[in-house]
């Protein structure tokens, strides 16, 4: 039976004790001070670590977070063959919000801002024959990718959602956390659930639950990445098949967008498993939508370790080759609505990989 613990570092003021649930009962250590939740109205000062309201636009491109009035976008540019295009200038781009042109306030190529990364690993029954290779290659990726100012966390999901390791820069801790992921196909007694867009998510009345993929994305976005600043991404190692979430894919996408988190999905589908017993497989369409809406992408790996290594290499290159662009929206209303954003390259055959938009949420009072 899952253990329910209330931990103050999980934003109890926002979610209440119920949000701690079993998913975070396995947290091994609280986030460091550098990752403590901060006010959305604050702007980091790159020299002192304190936050001010009067940060200049020039400083904004160097800091972890910009003023809420400035929309910040991280994106990649690729040619028609999918190769990354470096060294472009601000003059190469136009930005549109809901179809209206915007004035670019700052721009930087190949940002070196700290990266906050979430690894979400599917430990449901369908991953039984591929889980070990996910652990091995995932740990190697973290070892080669994380820099001194970067941090990562690890979540496993199946019928339960478990925080195996909270924010840390320690590759050894992250590797240990990945190795802690175990296949789980059993039912779960739901003694308190996450809070979704319409309030507490009800538990199923009867019967066991299946793979809670959408819930895992929502909680990783809302509980973890939603309270961080700067560049944020999550990588899902999964077959994309959700069979037990109490939230929908649209809720997961909205949470990721509100957290400004880029989502990558490494689609690891053991076709042999789905060939047994006439089981169907249709997890790729929702995963493709999740990644396209958040500025990432889905990479099909199958059950081949070399393809998995190549996929992680591609993600590492993209995360280290991002452009950082910011603009002040001409629409000053903070009404919570979704604003569609489009970055266009003046080079017609270049493809922009960026999130589809953002939510104009209100700034909470200090």
N, C-alpha and C positions, 0 to 999 in steps of 0.2 A: 504494500500500500504506500502511495507517495506520502512524503512528509511535508507538511505545510509549515513554513516558517515565515515570520514577518521580519524583513531586514530593512533597516531605515534607509540604506543606500539605494533602495529600489524605488525612489520617488514616491514614498508613501503619501506625501502631500497631494499628489495628483491622482494616484490610483487607489489609495487606501490599502489596508493590509491585505485585502483579498487578492491583489495583483501579484503578491509575492508567490502564491501557489506552489504546486509541486515543481513547476518548471524551473524555479530558481532555488529550490531547497538544496541542490547539490553545489551551489556556488562555493568555491574554495577559498577565495579571499576577496575583500571589497576592492573597488576601483581605487587607483591612486588619486592623490589630490589633484593631479593634472587633469583627471577625467571626471571630477566632481561636477554635478549639474550646475549650470549657470543660467542667469536670466537671459531670455531671448532679446532683451533690449540692450544688452551689453555688447561692446565691441572690444576685442582683445587689443592690448598694447603690445606690440611685438618686442619691445625692449624689456619691459618689466613684468609682463604676465598679468598685469591688472587691466581693467577694462574701462573705457571712457566713451562718452557719447559723441565727442568731437573729433573722432579719428578722421584724418584726411583721406581723400580718395586714393592718394598715392600709397599711403600706408595700408589701405584696405587690402590690396592685392598681396601683401606680405603677411597678413595676419591669419589667424585661424577662423575668424568669423567677421562678417561685415555687418554694418547696421541693417536692421530689418528693412529699411526703405530701399536698400540696394539688393537687387536680385543677382545672385552669384551662380554661375553655371560652369561646370567642368565638362569638357567634351574632347573627343578625338576626331581627327580628320583622316580620311582614308581615300586612296585613289580607287579607280574602278576595279582593280585587282585585289583590294583589301589591304594594301600596304599602308602603314602609317605615314602621314606627311608631317614632317617637323618644320620648324623655323618660319612659320607664316606670321604675318603682322596683323595688327588690328584692322588695317585698311582692307584686308582680304575678306572681311565678314560684315554682314548686316544682321541685326537682331530685330525680331518682330514679336510683339505680345498681342495675342488675339487679333492678329493681322495688321497691327499698327506698328510702324517703325519706331525704334527706341535708340537713344543716344548712348553709345558705349562710354562708360565712365573710366574703366580701367581694363587692362588686358595684359596677360602674361603667358608666354609659351613655356611648356615643359615645367610646370609648377613643381617645386620641391617642398610644398607644404606638407606637414605631417599627415599621415594616413591612419584612419581608424578603420579596422577591418573585422568583419564577422565571418566566421566559418560555420556554416550550418550543415551538419552531416546526417544523412538519412540512415537510421538504424532499424528500419522496419524489415519484416521478413523477406521482402523482395531483394534486399541488398546483401543477403547472407553470403553470397559467393564473391562479392566485390568490395565488401567493407574493408578488408585488410589492405587492399591496394589503395583505397581512398585515404586511409590513415597514413600510409607510407609516403605517398606522393604529396599529400596535403602538408605534412610536416616538412618535407624538403622545400616546398614552395614558401612556407613561412620563414624558414631559415635563410633562404636566398633573397627574400623580398623585404622583410622588415628592417627598417633602419632605426637608429637610436631613439628618435622621437616618435616613431610609430607604435601603435598598440593594436592588439587583437583580442578577440574572445571566441570561445567555441561553444556551440549549442548542438546537442543531438536531439533528433525528433523521431518519434514512432507513434505509439499510442500515448506516450508521454512526451513532454518537452522539458529538457534538462539543460541547465547552464552548467557545463562541465568546467569552464574556466572563464572568469570575468576578465576585464581589461588587464592586460599585462604586455610587457615587451619581452618577456622571457620565453624564448623558443622552447626551452626544455619543459616549462610548465604547459605550454600549448601542445607540445608533442605528447606529454603525459595525458593531457585532457583528451586528445584525439584517441589515444589508446584505450581510454576508459569507455568509449562508445561501445555498447553491446547490443546485439540484436534483441529486440523485444517485440513480441507479437501478442502478448497477453492483454486482457482487459484492464481497465483502470477504474477505481472508485473516485468519482469527481467530487472532492470535498472543498469546493471553492474554485471558481474559474476566473479567467482573465476578463477584464472589462473592455468591451468592444465599443464601436461607435454609438450604439444605442443603449449602453449600460452593461451590466453584468451578463456574460454569455451563459445561457442555461446549459446545464449538464444533460446529456441524453437520458431519457427516462429508463430505458432498459437496454441490455445487451452491451457487448464490448465495442470500443471505438477502434477505428483504423488509423492510418497515418495522418497525423495532424500537421500537414505541410503548410497550409495557409495560416493557421494559428501561429506556427513557428516564425514565419516571416513577419507577421503582425507584431509579435512580441519582441523579436529582435530589433525591429524598427522602433517601436514605441518605447520599450523599456530601456534599450541599450543605445542605439544610434541616435534616437530622437533627442537625447540630452547631451550629445557631443557636438563639437564644432569642427569646421574645416572639411577636409576631404573624407568622405565616408563611402564604404562599399561593403557588400556582403556577397559571399560566394556560397552557392548551394550545391552540394553534391547529392544528387537525388535522381530518381527515375521520373520525377514530376507527377507521380500518381498520388492524389489526395483522396483519402477515403474516410477521414475521421474528424476533419476540422469543423468547428462550430461557426467559424467565419467563412466568408466567400473570398474568391480570388480578388474581387474588386476592393474588399476591405484591406487585404494584404498590400495591394498596389497603392492604395491611398495612404496607408501608414508609411510605406517606403518613400513615397513622394514627399510626405510631410516631414520625414526625417532627412530629406535630401540625400538618400542612400542610393547608390548605383548598385543594381542587382545583376550578378552573373549567375548563370545556371550551367553546371557541367552535367549534362544529361547522361547518367550512367544507368543504362537499362539492361539488365540481364535478361535477354530475350528468351533464354532457356527457362527461366523462372516463369515468364508469362506464357510460355508454350505449354506448361503443365496444367492439366485440369481445365483447359479451355478458357483460361483467364484472358481478358482483353487488356489492351494497353492503349491509353489515350492521353498521357500526361504532358505531351509536348506543346500543345496549343496554348494552354494557360501559362506555361513557363515562358514561351516566346512572348506572350503579351506582357508578362511581368518585366522581362528584361528590356523590351522595346520602350515601355512607358517610363522606365527609370534611367535609361541611358547606358545600359549594359548590353549583353547579348547572351544567347544560348548557344552552347557548343556541344554537339553530339559526340559522345565518347564511346558508347556501347559498353563493352566490358574489357577493353584493351588498355593495358597499363601505359603503353607508349603514347596512345592518343590522349590519355589523361595528362601525362607529362607535357605534351605539346600544348594542350589547352591551358594549363597553368602558366606555361611560358608566355602564351599570347596575352593572358590577363595581366601578367606582370609587366609586359611591355606597354600595354595600354595604360595601366595605372601610372607609369613613369613617363608617359608621353602626352599627358593631358594639357589642354589649354584651359586657362582660367579667365573668364570674362564676366564683367559686371555692368549693370545698368540700373538707373533709377526709373522705375515704371512711371509712365504718364498717367496711369490709373492709380490715384492715391487712396482709394477706398480700401479699408481693411475689413472686408465683409466675409472672409472665409471662403470666397469662391475660388474655383480652379481657373487659373490663367494659362492658356496655351501659349507656349513659347517655341519659336523656331529660329534657329541660327542658320543663315544661308551663306554659303561660300560663293565668292564672285568667280571662282573657277568652277564652271558648270559641271564638270565630271567628278568633282570631289564629293564624297559622302560625309555628312556630319553625324556622329554618334553622340547623342545627348538626350537628356530627359525631355519628356514631352511638355512639361509645364510645372507649375508650383501652385500651392494654396496660399492665398493672401490672408494669412491669419493675423488676428489682432495681437498687439504687443501687451503682455501681462504687466500690470502695475508692479513697481518695485515694493 
